[in-house]
Amino acid sequence: MNIDGNTIFIPGATSGIGLALAVRLQAMGNTVVIGGRRTDLLEHLAAEYGLGTVRIDTADPASIAEATADVIGRYPDLNVLVAMAGIMRVEDWTTPGFLADAEATVTTNLLGPIRLIAALTEHLRTRPGATIITVSSGLAHAPLRITPTYNATKAAIHMLSETLRLQLAPAGVQVIELVPPSVRTALLPGQETSDFAMPLDEFADEVMTLLKTRPDAAEILVERVKFLRFGEARGDYDQVVATLNASDPHAR
């Protein structure tokens, strides 16, 4: 992926990692369109940063269809999708009541990106420098005990990315998987101030450096996530899982 000169759509970029990357990508000379559910927040961010905006609920198939058509119509040079939107819910499968959170997580974290990619692939195949950036997690490779469905959806995104890369490469569409560690965002209560989580600006800056210096990368891996990503390959997977669940305050 070239780091500049793109038109980029980032659903789920009204806060956290998505917004941090949107601002940095725009500063690099890209046209960036962010998506979110709250029109008042979108208007505020458009005024503050000069970003393009579109209302989208990635849990709603009709909203995805409407928003992607709107973005293509207003930004026909669109050549990069960053499928950022996601939720993380604590679930206890030993007690009743977890199913609604599990289903919502699958709808947002897995069906959302699938529907977004399906809505935009035909258009992206016509654009030079076309790129799809998926967002998985270090938890795709080592499970956090309290978030079983989140872990599962991110593992699915990892394998989806691996497979789409094989299918879309002949069509000239690059597929990059962004693999965050725990980052100081509002994904879980208390995560924004957690010492365990990576500072947001530090994460976003490292991601931008990797995108710039490794334009052909299949995965974007900051140093902090490699402990989780390569545990099985190193042969210390059990230790990684034990350490993750002992050290993350959300696991207690």
C-alpha positions in Angstrom: 0.0 0.0 0.0 1.3 3.4 -0.9 1.1 5.7 2.2 -0.2 8.7 0.3 -2.4 9.8 -2.6 -5.3 7.4 -1.6 -9.0 7.9 -0.9 -9.6 5.9 2.2 -12.9 4.8 3.9 -12.7 3.9 7.6 -16.0 2.8 9.1 -15.7 2.9 12.9 -13.3 5.8 13.1 -15.1 8.2 15.4 -12.8 7.4 18.3 -9.9 5.1 19.3 -7.6 3.4 16.8 -9.8 4.3 13.9 -9.7 8.1 14.5 -6.0 8.1 15.4 -5.2 6.4 12.1 -7.6 8.5 10.1 -6.0 11.8 11.3 -2.5 10.4 10.5 -3.4 9.1 7.1 -5.0 12.4 6.2 -1.8 14.3 7.3 0.1 12.0 4.9 -1.8 13.4 1.9 -4.7 11.0 1.7 -8.4 11.8 1.4 -10.0 10.1 4.4 -13.7 9.4 4.9 -14.8 8.2 8.4 -18.0 6.4 9.3 -20.0 6.1 12.5 -23.5 6.0 13.9 -23.7 9.4 15.5 -24.3 12.2 13.1 -23.5 14.9 15.7 -20.1 13.3 16.4 -19.4 13.0 12.7 -20.2 16.7 12.2 -17.9 17.6 15.1 -15.0 15.5 13.7 -15.5 16.9 10.2 -15.3 20.4 11.5 -12.3 19.7 13.7 -10.2 17.6 11.3 -11.6 18.2 7.9 -12.4 14.6 7.4 -15.2 13.3 5.1 -18.0 11.6 6.9 -20.8 9.2 6.3 -23.4 7.7 8.8 -23.1 3.9 9.0 -24.1 1.2 11.4 -21.9 -1.8 10.5 -24.3 -4.1 12.4 -27.1 -3.2 9.9 -26.8 -4.7 6.3 -29.1 -2.0 4.9 -27.0 0.8 6.5 -23.8 -0.8 5.0 -25.3 -0.9 1.5 -26.6 2.7 1.7 -23.4 4.1 3.2 -21.0 2.4 0.8 -23.1 3.5 -2.2 -23.0 7.0 -0.8 -19.2 6.9 -0.4 -18.6 5.6 -3.9 -20.9 8.2 -5.3 -19.2 11.1 -3.5 -15.7 9.7 -3.6 -15.3 7.7 -6.9 -11.5 7.5 -6.4 -12.0 5.4 -3.3 -9.3 2.8 -3.3 -8.7 1.8 0.3 -11.1 0.2 2.8 -10.1 0.0 6.5 -12.7 -2.3 8.2 -12.2 -0.9 11.6 -15.5 -1.1 13.5 -15.7 -3.6 16.3 -17.0 -4.3 19.8 -15.6 -6.3 22.7 -18.0 -7.8 25.3 -17.2 -9.7 28.5 -19.0 -13.1 28.5 -19.3 -15.8 31.1 -20.4 -19.0 29.4 -20.8 -20.8 32.7 -23.9 -18.7 33.5 -27.1 -17.7 31.6 -27.3 -14.5 29.7 -24.2 -14.4 27.5 -25.8 -15.3 24.2 -27.0 -11.8 23.3 -23.5 -10.3 23.7 -22.0 -13.2 21.7 -24.4 -12.7 18.8 -23.9 -9.0 18.8 -20.1 -9.5 18.7 -20.4 -11.9 15.7 -22.7 -9.4 13.9 -20.4 -6.5 14.3 -16.9 -8.0 14.3 -17.4 -10.7 11.6 -20.5 -10.0 9.5 -19.8 -6.3 9.5 -16.4 -6.6 7.7 -17.7 -9.4 5.4 -20.6 -7.1 4.3 -18.4 -4.1 3.9 -15.9 -6.0 1.8 -18.7 -7.5 -0.3 -20.2 -4.1 -0.9 -16.9 -2.6 -2.1 -14.9 -5.3 -3.7 -16.3 -4.8 -7.2 -15.5 -1.0 -7.0 -12.0 -1.6 -5.5 -11.1 -4.0 -8.3 -11.3 -1.0 -10.7 -9.0 1.3 -8.8 -5.2 1.5 -8.9 -3.5 0.8 -5.6 -6.7 -0.9 -4.2 -6.2 -2.1 -0.7 -8.4 -3.8 2.0 -7.1 -3.4 5.6 -8.8 -5.8 8.0 -8.4 -5.5 11.8 -7.9 -8.6 13.8 -6.2 -8.7 17.2 -3.4 -10.4 19.1 -6.3 -12.3 20.7 -6.8 -14.1 17.4 -3.7 -16.1 18.4 -4.0 -16.3 22.2 -7.3 -16.2 24.1 -8.3 -13.8 26.8 -10.5 -15.8 29.1 -13.3 -13.3 29.5 -13.9 -12.5 25.9 -14.5 -15.8 24.1 -16.6 -14.6 21.1 -14.3 -11.6 20.5 -11.4 -13.9 20.4 -13.2 -16.2 18.0 -14.3 -13.4 15.6 -10.8 -12.0 15.4 -9.4 -15.5 14.7 -12.0 -15.7 11.9 -10.9 -12.2 10.6 -7.3 -13.5 10.5 -8.2 -16.5 8.4 -10.6 -14.5 6.2 -7.7 -12.1 5.5 -5.4 -14.9 4.6 -7.9 -16.4 2.2 -9.0 -13.1 0.6 -5.4 -12.3 -0.1 -5.1 -15.4 -2.2 -8.3 -14.6 -4.1 -7.9 -10.9 -4.7 -4.2 -10.7 -5.4 -4.7 -11.6 -9.1 -7.3 -8.8 -9.3 -4.8 -6.3 -8.0 -6.3 -5.8 -4.6 -3.9 -5.9 -1.7 -5.2 -7.4 1.6 -3.4 -6.2 4.8 -4.2 -7.5 8.3 -3.7 -5.0 11.1 -3.1 -6.9 14.3 -3.4 -4.7 17.4 -2.4 -5.7 21.0 -4.4 -4.2 23.8 -4.4 -0.5 23.2 -5.6 2.3 25.5 -9.1 2.8 24.0 -12.6 2.5 25.3 -13.1 -1.0 23.9 -13.5 -2.3 27.5 -14.2 -0.3 30.6 -11.0 0.9 32.2 -8.9 0.0 29.2 -8.2 3.7 28.3 -6.1 4.1 31.5 -4.7 0.5 31.8 -1.0 0.1 32.3 -1.3 -3.2 30.5 -2.5 -1.6 27.3 -0.3 0.2 24.8 -0.7 4.0 24.6 -2.9 4.9 21.6 -0.6 7.5 20.1 2.4 5.1 20.4 0.5 2.4 18.7 -0.8 4.6 15.8 2.6 6.1 15.2 4.2 2.6 15.0 1.5 1.4 12.6 2.1 4.4 10.3 5.8 3.7 10.3 5.2 0.1 9.4 2.8 1.0 6.6 5.3 3.5 5.2 8.4 1.2 5.4 6.7 -2.1 4.5 4.3 -1.3 1.7 4.0 -5.0 0.7 3.4 -6.3 4.2 0.6 -8.9 4.7 0.4 -8.2 8.4 1.0 -5.0 10.4 2.5 -6.1 13.7 3.7 -3.7 16.3 6.4 -5.0 18.6 4.0 -5.3 21.5 1.7 -7.8 19.7 4.4 -10.3 18.7 4.3 -11.9 22.1 0.8 -13.0 21.4 1.1 -13.5 17.6 4.0 -15.9 17.6 3.5 -17.9 20.8 2.5 -21.1 19.0 5.4 -20.8 16.5 7.9 -20.2 19.3 6.6 -23.2 21.2 5.5 -21.2 24.3 1.8 -20.9 23.6 0.7 -22.2 27.0 2.9 -19.8 28.8 1.6 -16.9 26.6 -2.0 -17.8 27.5 -1.2 -18.0 31.2 0.7 -14.8 31.2 -2.0 -12.9 29.2 -4.7 -14.0 31.6 -2.7 -13.4 34.7 -1.4 -9.9 33.7 -4.5 -8.3 32.0 -6.6 -6.7 34.7 -9.7 -7.3 32.7 -9.2 -11.0 33.0 -9.5 -10.9 36.8 
